[in-house]
């Protein structure tokens, strides 16, 4: 194998090269600062790849708008290599440089994306409603086994994290509220504030956020992976509806699991507050429970539990729709899973704000 070599002929303005021209041949190029290369002589070149061709062209014309040198003495396959490199360089140079977008452009692009999600969700709800109407008179076609498996995954698997999270939140909230109540000798009213906060706001919102991040993301990843591996196409080929097989059981499972998890979270939050009340505020467990029975009314409990089914429906719809929207690549699965979590969190916050305004207007 001949080592690459190159020299510059000042009289002809020619760069004469020979040997094997590949990536490692860059050190063989002479210094051409201020010199104009009109001819590229490759009669002695034995081997040439795209890297070598690019090195020679870059040395002969440092600027992209410089004229191409005359290619002399190269073998036909080497000339084809140069042609390929020149074409690729022309395409790359023709691409416009990315421009930074202004605030208005970013706002418009974001608005279009949000509108696309809203329209897509409405379309998905419409198709799902048609599927439900077709399934209602035929209970034998419901996927009860899949529904049971999803309940086990969404509900049973989430109980430990819900108990742990709401217990700690109850501890923190009771501690912060108690530190202020002690200054005014109103220790016993910590129970009132704790019940109102945990049952109406903290438990339903936090449980919904946990379910969105845990089960919503898992649903999107599962359905998206089935889309990538063409399992959904196989379900359709068998004459079955992916909505009936995959979507409806998951929606029903979340619809059943989320209120139960909120109720468990209510108990865990009160247990955490009870522990702090006994340790910090000298409120015994019996006094705490007596106060709970005095101030707790059914309305407060039902307000929190009533939010849970609404949160569950939106989480399930977003998760299933994003899973079915996955394209056939792994990157799309990750992007849609992330989008599910973000959309679900935004939906939970907006819905909770709407509930707060509605309950105040209704005096609940």
Buried (B, 14 or more C-beta within 10 A) or exposed (E): EEEBBBEBEEEEBBBBBBBBBBEEBBEBBBEBEEBEBEBBBBEBBBBBBBBBBBBBBBBBBEEEEEEEBEBEBBBEEBBEBBEEBBEEBEEEEEEEEEEEEEEEEEEEEEEEEEEEBEEBBEEBEEBBEEBBEEBEEEEEEBBEEBBEBBBEBBBEEBBEBBBEBBBEBBBEBBBEBBEEBBEEEBBBBBBBBBBBBBBBBBBBBBBBBBBBBBBBBBBBBBBBBBBBEEBBEEBEEEEBBBBBBBBBBBBBBBBBBBBBBBBBBBBBBBBBBBBBBBEBBEBEEEBBBBBBEEBBEEEBBEBBBBBBBBBBBBBBBBBBBBBBBBEEEEEBBBBBBEBBBEBBBBBBEEBBEEBEEEBEEEEE
